[in-house]
Amino acid sequence: TLNNRLIEFRETCKAVIVMPGGFGTLHELLDSLVYAQFGKFSKQIILLNIDNFWDPLLLQFKKMLDCKMLHEKDLLCLRVVNSLDECVK
């Protein structure tokens, strides 16, 4: 099932690298962020923002921060990079 796949993914990965994608990619990103928010996942989450693909989502995160729906600490696990070179570093 999808939940079992995500559990195995979280348990076996060394980091999460999120490339531009669709609903499945967005689901995996948000699932990882929620688990990190509640202290159930401590690995780095890297958002690969090639050609500013994720800018609208990052703007939504900023709005959530501004509206006090998120705390800045909730996004500490998220690192945004704009190239594969940055991602590898």
N, C-alpha and C positions, 0 to 999 in steps of 0.2 A: 504494500500500500504506500501511498504518498508519505504518510507520517513516518512509517518505518524507514523509508529511504532518507528522509530528512534527518532522522535520529542517527542513522548510520553515517550520514554525511558529516554531521556535527562531531561525532565521536572520532572519526578517522582523519579528518582534514587537519592540516597544519595551519592553514589560513583560508579565508574565503576571498576569492577574487571574482568580482562581479563585473562582467563585461556588458556592453549594450545588449538588450534582449527584450523579450516579451513578458507575458504574464507569469510564466514559470520562473523566469529570472527574478522578476520583481518579488514574487512570493518567497523565493529562497533568501533574497536580501532582507526582506522585512521579517521573516522568520528568524534569521540570524540576529537581527537587531533587537527583536523582542526578547529572545533568550539571553542576549548580552545585557539588556536593560534589567532583567530580573536575576542577573548573576549566575545564569545557568550555562553561559558560553563565554569564554575569556580569550578566544583567539582573535587575531587581527582580521578586520573586514576591510578589504580594499575595493573601492569603487573606481573602476576604470572609465573615466569620463571622456572617452574619445569623441572628438568633434562636438563637445558640450552636450552629448546625448542625455546625460542625467541632470542637466541644469534645472529643468522644471521641477524635478523631484527635490533637488537641493534647495530650491526656492520654497517649496512646500515645507521642508524641514525647518527652514528659517522662520517661516510664518508660524509653525507650531511652537518654536522657541519663543517668538515674540508674544504669542498668545498664552504662554505659560502651560502649554499642553505637553511640552518636553522640557527636560532639564539639560543643560549643556553636557553634563556628565553622561547622559544617555547616548551621546554621539561620540564620546571619546574613543570608542572602538572602531569608528569609521574613519578611514583615511581615503581621501579623494586624490586621485592622480590623473594626469591628462595624457600619459603616454605609456607604452610598454616599458620603456627604459626606466621611468619613475617607478613603475610597479615592481620591477625586478630589484631595484635598490631597496 
